[in-house]
C-alpha cells in the first residue's frame, strides 16, 4: 500500500511537469530568443497593443516607430508581445 502511494505521488509530479512546467519553459525560451533576434525594421506588437516597427535596439530597451506621423516610443524589452506576421493581422 505504501509503495502504491509513493508511485502515485511520483506519477502526479511527472504529469504536472510534462503538462505545466515543461511547456512554460519552452515558451519562455522562445520569447527570449525572439527578443534577442530583433533588428531595426522588424514589426512588433507591444503588450499594451501598440503596433510599430523597431528603430533601435538597446541592451534593455527598444525604440519603436508608430503610425504615419512617425512617433517614436522607447519600451523595455519585456514589453514585447510578438513580432512578424501576427503584427500584420493586428494592423488590419
Phi and psi in degrees as a GROMACS rama.xvg file:
@    title "Ramachandran Plot"
@    xaxis  label "Phi"
@    yaxis  label "Psi"
@TYPE xy
-65.7852  -36.3514  UNK-2
-66.367  -38.938  UNK-3
-62.159  -41.1136  UNK-4
-64.1593  -43.4655  UNK-5
-64.1667  -42.4029  UNK-6
-63.1344  -42.0896  UNK-7
-63.8005  -41.0377  UNK-8
-63.4509  -45.6415  UNK-9
-62.6167  -40.8431  UNK-10
-61.3049  -46.2178  UNK-11
-64.7022  -37.644  UNK-12
-65.432  -41.7768  UNK-13
-64.8509  -42.7497  UNK-14
-62.0621  -45.0519  UNK-15
-59.4164  -43.0934  UNK-16
-62.7167  -48.663  UNK-17
-75.0363  -25.1649  UNK-18
-95.0438  -24.5658  UNK-19
-117.666  -56.4762  UNK-20
-75.6619  -43.598  UNK-21
-64.622  -47.9922  UNK-22
-62.033  -34.2402  UNK-23
-65.8977  -40.3905  UNK-24
-63.536  -40.0268  UNK-25
-65.4138  -42.5944  UNK-26
-62.5948  -41.7732  UNK-27
-63.6196  -40.534  UNK-28
-64.8209  -41.5477  UNK-29
-63.8486  -41.0684  UNK-30
-62.2948  -44.5794  UNK-31
-63.6715  -40.6922  UNK-32
-65.2564  -39.6088  UNK-33
-62.3617  -42.35  UNK-34
-67.1717  -35.3848  UNK-35
-71.2157  -25.4568  UNK-36
-92.3239  8.74132  UNK-37
-68.1038  137.095  UNK-38
-132.029  155.195  UNK-39
-56.009  136.478  UNK-40
98.902  -14.8341  UNK-41
-71.7868  134.212  UNK-42
-77.7074  138.572  UNK-43
-137.895  156.972  UNK-44
-118.673  131.186  UNK-45
-90.6818  165.65  UNK-46
-66.5492  -20.0514  UNK-47
-91.4422  4.74571  UNK-48
95.9585  -1.71062  UNK-49
-74.2908  131.14  UNK-50
-111.523  134.519  UNK-51
-166.422  -176.203  UNK-52
-109.914  142.602  UNK-53
-70.861  129.201  UNK-54
-100.891  -40.434  UNK-55
-147.232  145.58  UNK-56
-118.764  120.05  UNK-57
-108.55  -176.619  UNK-58
-62.7713  -49.6649  UNK-59
-118.222  1.23813  UNK-60
-136.585  163.222  UNK-61
-132.281  155.007  UNK-62
-111.524  125.417  UNK-63
-116.043  152.841  UNK-64
-113.388  127.793  UNK-65
-121.365  148.634  UNK-66
67.3273  176.381  UNK-67
-73.1864  -25.4038  UNK-68
-83.5981  2.38587  UNK-69
58.1345  46.2032  UNK-70
-72.1417  133.83  UNK-71
-108.588  131.845  UNK-72
-126.28  142.916  UNK-73
-106.754  127.478  UNK-74
-124.884  153.606  UNK-75
-71.8251  148.903  UNK-76
-65.1151  -25.4308  UNK-77
-68.852  -14.2065  UNK-78
-86.1436  2.04426  UNK-79
-81.1025  126.424  UNK-80
-89.2877  -51.1918  UNK-81
-159.173  171.652  UNK-82
-139.037  162.078  UNK-83
89.6512  -135.773  UNK-84
-61.6377  -33.8866  UNK-85
-64.0864  -27.6699  UNK-86
-68.1317  -39.2866  UNK-87
-60.6187  -38.7984  UNK-88
-68.8063  -36.9565  UNK-89
-69.263  -30.249  UNK-90
-74.2828  -23.8714  UNK-91
